[in-house]
Amino acid sequence: MAKRGGFPGGAMPGNMANLMKQAQRMQRQMEENQKELETREFAASAGGGAVEVTVNGRKELVSLKLAEEIVDPEDIETLQDSILAAVNEAMKKADEAGAQLMNKMSGGLGGGMPF
């Protein structure tokens, strides 16, 4: 009876074993970098500095500071717009840091995985 295909003793050839080790190492690095990113904070301001916000790498708002002059009961819309602008800018900074991390990990290959 003919022997079925595969590798003797079920072992992977050297190149495949090395690729698996590299993949595991990259996965560990990615997890470590992701944890580091999550602890970083990203700040932004709006309204000429009257609104300051800080978000973390998990995109959670961790700080919101308002200057007295921005709190005008007659003009709530300016306060709301300033808060939105500052939060969106801080989130954008967090996204950019995450994208830089992915670019660094992928060796600058660009784009994401197609799946």
TAKA-V584629 format. One record per run of one state. SS is the DSSP state (h for helix, s for strand, l for the rest). FROM is the first residue (numbers start at 0). LEN is the number of residues. If there is no record, write none. Layout:
# TAKA-V584629
ss=SS from=FROM len=LEN
ss=SS from=FROM len=LEN
This chain:
# TAKA-V584629
ss=l from=0 len=7
ss=h from=7 len=3
ss=l from=10 len=3
ss=h from=13 len=26
ss=l from=39 len=1
ss=s from=40 len=6
ss=l from=46 len=4
ss=s from=50 len=6
ss=l from=56 len=4
ss=s from=60 len=6
ss=l from=66 len=1
ss=h from=67 len=3
ss=l from=70 len=5
ss=h from=75 len=30
ss=l from=105 len=10
